[in-house]
Amino acid sequence: MNNIFVYCEVEGTTVAEVSQELLTKGRKLANQLGVELEAVVAGTGIKGKVEDQILPYGVDHLFVFDAEGLFPYTSAPHTDILIKLFQEEKPQIALMGATVIGRDLGPRVSSSLTSGLTADCTQLEIGSYDDRKTGKHYDNLLFQMRPAFGGNIVATIVNPDHRPQMATVRSGVMQKALYDGKAKGEVSYPDVAKYVPETEFVVKVIDREVKAANCNLKSAPIIVSGGYGMGSKEGFNMLYQLAEELHAEVGASRAAVDSGWVDPSRQIGQTGVTVHPKVYIACGISGQIQHVVGMQDAGIIISVNSDPNAPINKIADYVIVGTVEDVVPKLIKHYKQNTK
């Protein structure tokens, strides 16, 4: 009762990385509040195969729902499971990934429980809140932070009176880490039939295709990223050359993607991928909040920009003032000569 819940996604018998990231954050929040961390996972043939992927992140109680029809994911049975489980356990906070599944499941559950939902959060914290309208004071609320108005501001959203406080978080925003403290590690295997009527399995997945990503930005140690300042699709060819010399991946801002210069899978930011590389080279990127939230935790940030007052320069460790047409070819030449 009154604990924190994390919904864990699975692909077959593999727990999604975003779920492990949320378990890590959920454990920290639970410690702050002095409550337990609980998790729920639903799939087919997962019993005995997912526990070791979830419990080490500090989970006190894991609910494993294993039955035919729970994988591949369909809306109705998973929604029923969460609604009834949350009604029984009454969590104060519920978290899930801002994935295709989370964006379908989250609103269905929050609507049924009239709890509200904040989507695409970039930060979650515990804090106090004073409602100026009613004069009420609230302690230990979940501060759900996300960029708003096209990324021009960061909004902090609270849900004082309805439970659970629900939020979805994009993959890569939180960093996962095994828990080195003590957690109960209890596991329950509820009877799925008590939570999901047979009629909810009427929708069957006949065919399913999962395409592998054409780039791996999340785990890349070095990222060379371009913005609208690259000027054209051809301008990005320089970045691919530089990335080849550095054994790096190429990323992009939303402006570059919207212009059709780069594939959307390479977009970094609030509506793209969140990354944590050791080195991030931003070329021709102004540094709007929408982009910054996706790369601000990089180890070293290098900005290449013709505008010395570009917002991204404020968070950069090193700033090279100059046009990308002038600077990037020199970088390519330098690394060709010095990395052989």
C-alpha positions as CSV (number, residue, x, y, z in Angstrom):
1,M,0.0,0.0,0.0
2,N,1.2,3.5,-0.9
3,N,4.3,2.1,-2.6
4,I,5.9,2.9,-5.9
5,F,5.1,0.7,-8.9
6,V,7.1,0.3,-12.1
7,Y,5.5,-1.5,-15.1
8,C,8.2,-3.6,-16.8
9,E,8.0,-4.2,-20.6
10,V,9.3,-7.4,-22.1
11,E,10.4,-8.4,-25.6
12,G,9.9,-12.2,-25.4
13,T,11.7,-12.9,-22.2
14,T,14.0,-9.9,-22.2
15,V,13.1,-6.9,-19.9
16,A,13.3,-3.6,-21.7
17,E,16.2,-1.3,-20.7
18,V,13.9,1.6,-20.1
19,S,12.1,-0.5,-17.4
20,Q,15.4,-1.1,-15.6
21,E,16.2,2.6,-15.8
22,L,12.9,3.3,-14.1
23,L,13.5,0.7,-11.5
24,T,16.7,2.4,-10.6
25,K,14.9,5.8,-10.3
26,G,12.0,4.2,-8.5
27,R,14.3,2.7,-5.9
28,K,15.7,6.1,-5.2
29,L,12.3,7.7,-4.9
30,A,11.1,4.9,-2.6
31,N,14.1,5.4,-0.3
32,Q,13.3,9.1,-0.1
33,L,9.6,8.4,0.8
34,G,10.4,5.4,3.1
35,V,8.2,3.1,1.1
36,E,8.7,-0.1,-1.0
37,L,9.4,-0.5,-4.7
38,E,7.1,-2.9,-6.5
39,A,7.2,-4.0,-10.1
40,V,4.8,-5.7,-12.4
41,V,5.6,-7.7,-15.6
42,A,3.2,-9.5,-18.0
43,G,4.1,-11.9,-20.8
44,T,4.1,-15.4,-22.1
45,G,6.6,-18.0,-20.9
46,I,8.4,-15.5,-18.7
47,K,8.1,-17.2,-15.3
48,G,11.6,-18.0,-14.0
49,K,13.2,-15.9,-16.8
50,V,12.6,-12.3,-15.9
51,E,13.0,-12.3,-12.2
52,D,16.8,-11.9,-12.3
53,Q,16.5,-9.0,-14.7
54,I,14.2,-7.1,-12.3
55,L,14.9,-7.9,-8.7
56,P,18.6,-6.8,-8.6
57,Y,17.4,-3.2,-9.2
58,G,16.1,-3.0,-5.6
59,V,12.6,-4.4,-6.1
60,D,10.8,-5.4,-2.9
61,H,7.8,-7.2,-4.5
62,L,7.5,-8.3,-8.1
63,F,4.2,-9.5,-9.7
64,V,4.7,-11.8,-12.6
65,F,1.7,-12.4,-14.8
66,D,2.4,-15.3,-17.2
67,A,-0.2,-16.6,-19.6
68,E,-0.9,-17.2,-23.3
69,G,-2.0,-14.1,-25.0
70,L,0.0,-11.6,-22.9
71,F,2.7,-11.5,-25.5
72,P,2.9,-9.9,-28.0
73,Y,1.4,-6.9,-26.2
74,T,-2.3,-6.0,-26.8
75,S,-4.1,-3.2,-25.0
76,A,-7.0,-4.9,-23.2
77,P,-5.4,-7.6,-21.1
78,H,-2.5,-5.5,-19.9
79,T,-4.8,-2.6,-19.1
80,D,-7.0,-4.9,-17.0
81,I,-4.0,-6.3,-15.1
82,L,-2.8,-2.9,-14.1
83,I,-6.1,-1.4,-13.2
84,K,-7.1,-4.3,-10.9
85,L,-3.6,-4.6,-9.5
86,F,-3.4,-0.9,-8.7
87,Q,-6.9,-1.0,-7.2
88,E,-5.7,-3.7,-4.8
89,E,-2.2,-2.3,-4.0
90,K,-3.1,1.4,-4.1
91,P,0.4,2.7,-5.1
92,Q,1.1,6.4,-4.7
93,I,3.3,6.5,-7.8
94,A,3.3,4.5,-11.0
95,L,6.0,4.7,-13.7
96,M,6.4,3.2,-17.2
97,G,8.4,3.9,-20.3
98,A,7.4,6.5,-22.8
99,T,7.5,3.8,-25.5
100,V,4.9,2.6,-28.1
101,I,3.5,0.3,-25.4
102,G,3.7,2.9,-22.5
103,R,2.0,5.5,-24.6
104,D,-0.9,3.2,-25.3
105,L,-1.1,1.6,-21.8
106,G,-0.5,4.6,-19.6
107,P,-3.5,6.8,-20.8
108,R,-5.9,3.8,-20.6
109,V,-4.9,3.0,-17.0
110,S,-4.9,6.6,-15.8
111,S,-8.2,7.3,-17.4
112,S,-9.8,4.3,-15.8
113,L,-8.4,5.3,-12.4
114,T,-9.0,9.0,-12.9
115,S,-5.4,9.6,-11.8
116,G,-3.9,11.8,-14.5
117,L,-0.7,11.2,-16.4
118,T,2.4,13.2,-17.3
119,A,4.0,12.0,-20.5
120,D,7.7,12.2,-21.6
121,C,9.2,13.3,-18.3
122,T,12.9,14.1,-18.2
123,Q,13.2,14.3,-14.5
124,L,11.4,13.0,-11.4
125,E,11.8,14.4,-7.9
126,I,10.1,14.4,-4.5
127,G,9.1,17.8,-3.1
128,S,6.6,19.9,-1.3
129,Y,3.9,22.0,-2.9
130,D,1.7,24.9,-1.7
131,D,-1.6,25.3,-3.6
132,R,-2.1,29.1,-3.7
133,K,-5.8,28.7,-4.7
134,T,-6.9,26.5,-1.8
135,G,-4.2,27.3,0.7
136,K,-3.3,23.7,1.1
137,H,0.2,22.4,1.8
138,Y,1.3,19.1,0.4
139,D,4.4,17.1,1.3
140,N,6.2,14.4,-0.7
141,L,4.6,14.9,-4.0
142,L,6.1,13.6,-7.2
143,F,7.5,16.5,-9.3
144,Q,7.1,15.5,-12.9
145,M,9.3,17.6,-15.1
146,R,9.2,17.9,-18.9
147,P,9.8,20.4,-21.7
148,A,6.7,22.2,-22.8
149,F,5.6,24.8,-25.5
150,G,7.8,23.3,-28.1
151,G,10.8,22.9,-25.7
152,N,10.9,26.6,-24.8
153,I,10.3,26.0,-21.1
154,V,10.5,23.2,-18.6
155,A,7.2,22.5,-16.9
156,T,6.9,21.0,-13.4
157,I,3.7,19.1,-13.0
158,V,2.2,17.9,-9.7
159,N,-0.9,15.8,-8.9
160,P,-1.9,16.6,-5.3
161,D,-5.1,14.8,-4.8
162,H,-5.4,11.8,-7.2
163,R,-3.5,8.5,-7.0
164,P,-1.5,7.0,-8.4
165,Q,0.7,9.8,-9.6
166,M,1.5,8.5,-13.1
167,A,4.4,9.4,-15.4
168,T,6.0,8.0,-18.5
169,V,9.7,8.5,-19.1
170,R,11.7,8.1,-22.3
171,S,14.4,5.5,-22.6
172,G,17.9,6.8,-21.7
173,V,16.7,9.7,-19.6
174,M,17.4,7.8,-16.4
175,Q,20.6,5.8,-15.9
176,K,20.2,2.2,-14.7
177,A,22.3,0.7,-11.9
178,L,22.1,-2.4,-9.8
179,Y,21.0,-1.7,-6.3
180,D,23.7,-2.3,-3.6
181,G,21.3,-2.0,-0.7
182,K,18.9,-4.5,0.8
183,A,15.5,-5.2,-0.8
184,K,12.9,-7.9,0.1
185,G,13.0,-9.4,-3.4
186,E,9.6,-11.2,-3.0
187,V,7.9,-12.6,-6.1
188,S,4.2,-13.3,-6.7
189,Y,2.6,-15.2,-9.6
190,P,-1.1,-14.2,-9.6
191,D,-3.7,-16.1,-11.5
192,V,-4.2,-14.2,-14.7
193,A,-7.8,-15.4,-15.1
194,K,-8.8,-13.5,-11.9
195,Y,-7.6,-10.2,-13.5
196,V,-8.4,-10.7,-17.2
197,P,-11.6,-12.1,-18.6
198,E,-11.3,-14.5,-21.5
199,T,-13.1,-12.1,-23.7
200,E,-10.2,-9.6,-23.5
201,F,-8.0,-12.0,-25.5
202,V,-10.3,-11.7,-28.5
203,V,-7.6,-9.6,-30.3
204,K,-4.9,-11.8,-31.7
205,V,-1.6,-10.7,-33.2
206,I,-1.3,-12.6,-36.5
207,D,2.0,-11.2,-37.7
208,R,4.6,-9.1,-36.1
209,E,7.8,-7.6,-37.4
210,V,10.4,-5.8,-35.3
211,K,13.1,-3.9,-37.2
212,A,16.5,-3.3,-35.8
213,A,17.6,0.3,-35.4
214,N,20.1,1.5,-38.1
215,C,22.1,3.3,-35.5
216,N,23.0,2.9,-31.8
217,L,23.1,6.3,-30.3
218,K,22.3,5.2,-26.7
219,S,25.5,3.2,-26.2
220,A,27.8,5.3,-28.5
221,P,30.8,6.7,-26.5
222,I,31.2,9.5,-29.0
223,I,28.5,11.3,-30.9
224,V,28.9,13.9,-33.7
225,S,25.6,15.7,-33.9
226,G,24.4,18.3,-36.4
227,G,21.7,20.9,-36.4
228,Y,20.0,23.3,-38.8
229,G,23.4,25.1,-39.1
230,M,24.7,22.2,-41.2
231,G,22.7,23.9,-44.0
232,S,21.6,20.8,-46.0
233,K,21.5,17.0,-46.3
234,E,24.8,17.2,-48.1
235,G,26.3,19.2,-45.2
236,F,25.8,16.1,-43.0
237,N,28.2,14.2,-45.2
238,M,31.0,16.0,-43.4
239,L,29.7,14.7,-40.0
240,Y,29.6,11.1,-41.3
241,Q,33.2,11.5,-42.4
242,L,34.2,12.9,-39.0
243,A,32.3,10.2,-37.2
244,E,34.1,7.5,-39.2
245,E,37.4,8.9,-38.2
246,L,36.3,9.0,-34.5
247,H,34.5,5.6,-34.6
248,A,31.4,7.6,-33.5
249,E,27.7,7.8,-34.3
250,V,26.0,10.7,-36.0
251,G,23.1,12.4,-34.3
252,A,20.9,15.3,-35.2
253,S,18.6,18.0,-33.7
254,R,14.9,18.1,-34.4
255,A,15.3,21.0,-36.9
256,A,17.7,18.9,-39.0
257,V,15.3,15.9,-38.9
258,D,12.3,18.1,-39.7
259,S,14.2,19.5,-42.7
260,G,14.5,15.9,-44.1
261,W,18.3,15.9,-43.9
262,V,18.6,13.0,-41.4
263,D,16.6,9.9,-40.6
264,P,14.3,10.4,-37.5
265,S,16.1,7.5,-35.7
266,R,19.1,9.8,-35.3
267,Q,17.1,12.6,-33.5
268,I,18.4,13.5,-30.1
269,G,16.2,15.4,-27.6
270,Q,12.9,15.4,-25.9
271,T,11.1,13.9,-29.0
272,G,14.1,11.7,-29.9
273,V,16.7,9.8,-28.1
274,T,18.4,10.7,-24.8
275,V,22.1,10.0,-24.8
276,H,25.0,9.9,-22.3
277,P,28.2,9.7,-24.4
278,K,31.7,10.4,-23.1
279,V,32.1,13.0,-25.9
280,Y,29.3,15.0,-27.7
281,I,30.3,17.2,-30.6
282,A,27.5,19.6,-31.5
283,C,27.9,21.1,-34.9
284,G,25.6,24.0,-36.0
285,I,23.2,23.3,-33.1
286,S,21.7,26.4,-31.4
287,G,20.8,24.5,-28.2
288,Q,17.1,24.8,-27.6
289,I,15.8,23.1,-24.4
290,Q,14.2,20.3,-26.4
291,H,17.6,19.2,-27.7
292,V,19.6,20.0,-24.5
293,V,17.6,17.6,-22.3
294,G,18.6,14.8,-24.5
295,M,22.4,15.3,-24.3
296,Q,23.2,17.5,-21.3
297,D,24.6,14.6,-19.3
298,A,27.4,13.9,-21.8
299,G,30.9,13.7,-20.3
300,I,32.4,16.4,-22.5
301,I,30.4,18.7,-24.7
302,I,32.2,20.4,-27.6
303,S,30.3,23.1,-29.5
304,V,31.1,24.2,-33.1
305,N,29.0,27.3,-33.8
306,S,29.4,30.5,-35.7
307,D,27.4,32.3,-33.0
308,P,29.5,32.8,-29.9
309,N,26.3,33.5,-28.0
310,A,24.4,30.3,-29.0
311,P,22.6,28.8,-26.0
312,I,24.4,25.5,-26.3
313,N,27.7,27.3,-25.6
314,K,26.6,27.9,-22.1
315,I,26.7,24.1,-21.3
316,A,29.6,23.3,-23.5
317,D,33.0,22.4,-22.0
318,Y,34.8,23.6,-25.1
319,V,33.5,26.1,-27.7
320,I,34.9,26.5,-31.3
321,V,33.6,29.7,-32.8
322,G,33.5,29.3,-36.6
323,T,31.4,27.9,-39.4
324,V,30.9,24.2,-39.7
325,E,32.2,24.4,-43.3
326,D,35.5,25.7,-42.0
327,V,35.9,23.8,-38.8
328,V,34.7,20.3,-39.5
329,P,37.0,19.6,-42.5
330,K,39.9,20.7,-40.4
331,L,38.8,18.3,-37.7
332,I,38.6,15.5,-40.2
333,K,42.0,16.3,-41.6
334,H,43.5,16.4,-38.1
335,Y,42.1,13.0,-37.0
336,K,43.1,11.4,-40.3
337,Q,46.7,12.4,-39.6
338,N,46.7,11.5,-36.0
339,T,44.7,8.4,-35.6
340,K,46.6,6.1,-37.9
